[in-house]
Amino acid sequence: MVGLVEHAGALLLGRKTYDIFAASWPFMPENDPIAVVYNQIPKYVASRSPLTFSWSDSHQLGDDVAGDVAKLKEQDGGEIQVTGSSELIQTLLRNDLVDEFHLTVFPSIVGSGKRLFGDGAIPRGLSLKSADTTAQGVSIQIYERTGDLKTGEFGPELENAYR
């Protein structure tokens, strides 16, 4: 996780995730490598309600979240990383604002939950950039966009094409 976070130039968070992060990361030990990054980079928060911030360098996005994020992407300063923030992710997907997916899959089943790719996500082709598995079995996969979705066909008439 440290390797992924080290590339962050900014955090983009929904309000619920921001509240969770702001209640913990500023109070982590000063030598925690993730806290060092998170506490020094800008934090941008999507919320429908006005917010008061206690975590340094935190900013609220305006009513046009997609437009504000598009402007942030045009700036220099490293990766804009989103953690959690399932509702915000849906807005980003609907507006084609995600360039790369860092998926961390924990080996457990918790039942029904939130969908990463919900209704409104624009179909896109992805390519596996890297994959790793921790000693605890956590799978970390990085996918990058490759453009429009390309579908294939499969059937008995194409059997030899896939050998």
C-alpha positions as CSV (number, residue, x, y, z in Angstrom):
1,M,0.0,0.0,0.0
2,V,2.9,2.4,0.8
3,G,4.1,2.0,-2.8
4,L,0.7,3.0,-4.2
5,V,0.3,5.9,-1.8
6,E,3.7,7.3,-2.5
7,H,2.5,8.3,-6.0
8,A,-0.4,10.4,-4.7
9,G,-0.3,14.1,-5.5
10,A,-3.8,14.7,-4.1
11,L,-6.7,12.8,-2.5
12,L,-10.2,12.9,-3.9
13,L,-12.8,11.8,-1.4
14,G,-16.5,11.6,-0.7
15,R,-17.6,13.2,2.5
16,K,-18.1,10.0,4.4
17,T,-14.6,8.7,3.6
18,Y,-13.2,12.1,4.3
19,D,-14.7,12.1,7.8
20,I,-13.2,8.7,8.5
21,F,-9.8,9.7,7.2
22,A,-9.8,13.1,8.9
23,A,-10.5,11.4,12.2
24,S,-7.5,9.1,12.0
25,W,-4.7,10.1,9.6
26,P,-3.7,13.4,11.2
27,F,-3.2,11.6,14.5
28,M,-1.0,8.7,13.2
29,P,2.6,8.6,14.2
30,E,4.8,11.1,12.3
31,N,6.9,8.3,10.9
32,D,4.0,6.4,9.3
33,P,4.8,6.5,5.6
34,I,1.1,6.7,4.5
35,A,0.3,9.4,7.1
36,V,3.3,11.4,5.9
37,V,1.9,11.5,2.4
38,Y,-1.8,11.9,3.3
39,N,-1.1,14.7,5.7
40,Q,0.9,16.8,3.3
41,I,-1.0,16.6,0.0
42,P,-4.2,18.4,-0.8
43,K,-7.5,16.7,-0.1
44,Y,-10.6,17.5,-2.3
45,V,-14.0,16.5,-0.9
46,A,-17.2,16.1,-2.8
47,S,-20.2,16.9,-0.6
48,R,-23.7,18.3,-1.1
49,S,-23.5,20.0,2.3
50,P,-21.1,22.8,3.4
51,L,-18.2,21.5,5.3
52,T,-15.8,22.8,7.9
53,F,-12.4,21.2,7.7
54,S,-9.9,20.3,10.5
55,W,-7.5,18.3,8.3
56,S,-4.8,20.5,6.7
57,D,-5.0,21.4,3.0
58,S,-8.6,20.2,2.6
59,H,-10.9,21.8,0.0
60,Q,-14.6,21.3,-0.9
61,L,-15.5,20.8,-4.6
62,G,-18.3,22.8,-6.0
63,D,-21.7,21.7,-7.2
64,D,-20.2,20.5,-10.6
65,V,-18.0,17.7,-9.2
66,A,-17.2,16.3,-12.6
67,G,-16.2,19.7,-13.9
68,D,-14.1,20.4,-10.9
69,V,-12.3,17.0,-11.1
70,A,-11.7,17.5,-14.8
71,K,-10.0,20.8,-14.0
72,L,-7.9,19.1,-11.2
73,K,-6.8,16.5,-13.7
74,E,-5.4,19.2,-16.0
75,Q,-3.0,20.5,-13.2
76,D,0.4,19.1,-12.5
77,G,1.2,17.4,-9.2
78,G,1.0,13.6,-9.4
79,E,-1.8,11.2,-9.2
80,I,-5.2,12.1,-7.9
81,Q,-6.2,9.1,-5.9
82,V,-9.6,8.1,-4.7
83,T,-10.0,5.6,-1.8
84,G,-13.4,4.3,-0.8
85,S,-15.9,7.0,-1.8
86,S,-18.3,4.6,-3.6
87,E,-20.8,7.3,-4.5
88,L,-18.1,9.7,-5.8
89,I,-16.6,6.8,-7.9
90,Q,-20.0,6.4,-9.7
91,T,-19.9,10.1,-10.6
92,L,-16.3,9.7,-11.9
93,L,-17.2,6.6,-13.9
94,R,-20.3,8.2,-15.5
95,N,-18.2,11.2,-16.6
96,D,-15.2,9.1,-17.9
97,L,-12.8,10.6,-15.4
98,V,-10.9,7.5,-14.3
99,D,-7.6,6.7,-16.0
100,E,-6.4,3.8,-13.9
101,F,-7.9,1.4,-11.3
102,H,-6.0,0.2,-8.3
103,L,-8.1,-2.7,-7.0
104,T,-7.3,-4.2,-3.6
105,V,-9.2,-7.5,-3.1
106,F,-9.2,-9.0,0.4
107,P,-9.9,-12.8,0.7
108,S,-13.2,-12.7,2.4
109,I,-16.9,-12.8,1.6
110,V,-19.1,-10.3,3.5
111,G,-22.4,-10.7,1.5
112,S,-24.0,-8.1,-0.6
113,G,-22.5,-4.7,-0.8
114,K,-21.8,-1.7,-3.0
115,R,-20.9,-2.2,-6.7
116,L,-17.8,-0.7,-8.0
117,F,-19.1,-0.6,-11.6
118,G,-22.7,0.6,-11.2
119,D,-25.3,1.8,-13.6
120,G,-24.1,4.6,-15.8
121,A,-20.4,3.4,-16.0
122,I,-19.2,3.9,-19.5
123,P,-17.9,0.6,-21.0
124,R,-14.2,0.8,-21.5
125,G,-11.4,-1.6,-22.3
126,L,-8.8,-2.2,-19.5
127,S,-5.4,-3.8,-19.5
128,L,-3.7,-5.3,-16.5
129,K,-0.7,-3.2,-15.7
130,S,0.5,-5.1,-12.6
131,A,-0.7,-7.7,-10.1
132,D,0.7,-8.7,-6.7
133,T,-0.5,-10.8,-3.8
134,T,0.5,-10.1,-0.2
135,A,1.5,-12.9,2.2
136,Q,-2.0,-12.6,3.7
137,G,-3.6,-13.3,0.3
138,V,-4.6,-9.7,-0.5
139,S,-4.6,-9.2,-4.3
140,I,-3.5,-5.8,-5.6
141,Q,-4.2,-5.3,-9.3
142,I,-3.6,-2.2,-11.4
143,Y,-5.6,-1.7,-14.6
144,E,-5.2,1.1,-17.1
145,R,-7.7,2.2,-19.6
146,T,-7.0,1.1,-23.2
147,G,-9.9,2.9,-24.9
148,D,-13.3,1.8,-26.1
149,L,-14.6,-1.6,-25.1
150,K,-13.9,-4.3,-27.7
151,T,-15.9,-7.4,-27.5
152,G,-15.1,-10.7,-29.1
153,E,-17.0,-13.7,-30.3
154,F,-16.7,-17.3,-29.3
155,G,-18.4,-20.4,-30.7
156,P,-17.6,-23.7,-32.4
157,E,-16.9,-21.9,-35.7
158,L,-14.1,-19.9,-34.0
159,E,-12.6,-22.9,-32.0
160,N,-9.3,-23.0,-34.0
161,A,-8.8,-19.2,-33.6
162,Y,-8.2,-19.6,-29.8
163,R,-5.7,-22.5,-29.9
